[in-house]
């Protein structure tokens, strides 16, 4: 099959070698995601936001920057800078809820809400109070 920069996932031959980047990369671990030269066959260039049913909402007020959500996220959707959680990449978040499950704070700094609920509405009206133990 000839290389076509616009191939969809179903257009690649089984066992095709797909490269993550369009050019050689150095110090990739220290390069911010948005600055990496991803190839068109990399899943980072595709959005999955249109089929997500539930979404995580982040409440910075309760976050202790433990980085558990960043470590466990299977899609690298947690945006962290200088070991501080700053948000969620909603183009790549699939809504699996793993970030919520591993969050140790009380109440959690990440909670799952219906995709169509505005984040501000969740933060103001629906965030639970601290649970007494």
Residue pairs with C-beta under 8 A, 6 or more apart in sequence:
1 11
1 12
1 13
1 16
4 11
5 40
6 40
7 40
7 41
12 18
12 41
18 39
18 41
18 42
19 39
19 41
19 42
20 38
20 39
20 42
21 28
21 36
21 37
21 38
21 39
21 42
22 37
22 38
22 39
23 37
25 31
25 36
25 37
28 36
33 44
33 76
33 79
33 89
36 44
38 44
38 45
39 45
43 92
44 76
44 92
47 91
47 92
48 75
48 91
48 92
48 93
48 94
49 90
49 91
49 92
49 93
52 93
52 94
52 95
52 115
53 95
53 114
53 115
54 95
54 97
54 112
54 113
54 114
54 115
55 88
55 90
55 93
55 95
55 112
55 113
55 114
55 115
56 88
56 93
56 95
56 97
56 99
56 100
56 110
56 111
56 112
56 113
57 110
57 111
57 112
57 113
57 117
57 119
57 122
57 123
58 85
58 87
58 88
58 109
58 110
59 107
59 109
59 110
59 111
59 123
59 127
60 85
60 109
61 109
62 105
62 106
62 107
62 108
62 109
63 85
63 105
63 109
64 104
64 105
64 109
65 83
65 84
65 85
66 104
67 80
67 83
67 85
68 99
68 102
68 103
68 104
69 78
69 85
69 98
69 99
69 102
69 103
69 110
70 78
70 80
70 85
71 102
72 98
72 99
72 101
72 102
73 98
73 99
74 94
74 96
74 98
75 92
75 93
75 94
75 96
76 89
76 92
77 88
77 89
77 90
77 92
77 93
77 94
77 99
78 85
78 88
78 89
78 99
79 85
79 86
79 87
79 88
79 89
80 86
85 109
88 99
95 112
95 115
97 112
99 110
100 108
100 110
100 111
100 112
103 109
103 110
106 130
106 131
106 133
107 127
107 128
107 129
107 130
107 131
111 122
111 127
111 128
113 122
113 126
117 126
